[in-house]
Amino acid sequence: MLMKVIIYAYTQRIYSSRQIAKAVRENIMFMWLAARQRPDFRTINRFRSERMKDVLETVFTSVLQLLIDENYVKLDHYFVDGTKIEANANRYTFVWGKAVVKQKVKLQEKVQTLFAAIEEAEKQEDQALNNLDLPEFGEASAITSEKLEQAVQQLENKLQGKPKDKLLKKAVRLVRRDLLPRLQKYEGQQETLRSRNSFSKTDTDATFMRMKEDHMLNGQLKPGYNVQIGTEDQFILAYSIHQRPTDTRCLQPHLDKVKASFGQLPGTIIADAGYGSEENDAYLESEEQRALVKYNTYHKENTKAWKQDICKFENWLYDENEDAWTYAAGQKLLFRHESRSNTESRI
């Protein structure tokens, strides 16, 4: 019963649990679907978050297949666009990838300095270095929490034979209470980040990005998700949720999901200039896909300022026979070589 009510509510653009609960009491269509039962908003919210979560994709696919069978959807023209939705997370619990790398490097250098001081103290006491038998860290960047754990265990074993050694006591205490826990924390944060540049501590799946709704007008980054939606004749055919803030890097994984769902891509892909890139053009060409996607500088190139800018090579004269460009000063530039580079999404 609740499943029918919620699905019908979505078709009427009613998403809030409180709104659905109100409609069940006041709207005759909802009353009929609910068999005159009146669940409160807490019951509806719990049903959606707990029971409906596992079957939502199946219901969506079944409804979509019905639309295809009834010829409402022909998969001829596929319009794709994205929007950013703010996550239900604290805005000030951010973790930045660059800051994690910076702090980890400082910590690794501190560990290397500490163990170098211990070895130097061993030399001054005329003891063989191999008695301590610490692991070889190599470069500071090679120090991991696993290696540091092994090293501190060996220091603790050494300390049992020399219980009054203040340097060893201080070193063990510093590593156990501070250095090792912090190194483990940084490694865990990097594992969570992977290829992202940030995440929220209260929702580790959310990435900090700029939202269209900026009520403080200060450009503050907020934790959120990039939701991509594809439609035809106002029917939603597919959706995907991404941790990448730019639409450019979301097109290929979104279309891969569409292809996995339908077994093929729609006839024509239509998207705005936010999806224009050489990488996406190459992907669509490899799929032998007809696409209407503006390149990302399309609107700028049509402005008067762009057309009069002599620094833009698009405004230079090109000689196809000599394969050379001539810019405003009359200097001719000959073609030398072609280079390729990989973006983060292609590495």
Buried (B, 14 or more C-beta within 10 A) or exposed (E): EBBEBBBBBBEEEBEEBEBBBBBBEEBEEBBEBBEEEEBEBEBBBBBBEEEBEEEBEEBBEEBBEEBBEEEEBEBEBBBBBBEBEBBEBEBEBBBBBEEBBEBBEEBBEBBBEBBEEBEEBBEEEEEEEEEBEBBEBEEBEEBBBEBBBEBBEEBEEBBEEEEEBEBBBEBBEBBBEEBBEBBBBBBEBBEBBEEBBBBBBBBBBBBBBEBEEEEEEEEEBBBBBBBBBBBBEEEBBBBBEBBBBBBBBBBBBBBBBBBEBBEEBBEBBBBBBBBBBEBBBEBBEEBEBEBEBEBBEEEEEEEEEBEEEEEBEEBBEEEEEEEBBBBEEEEEEEEEEEEEEEEEBEE
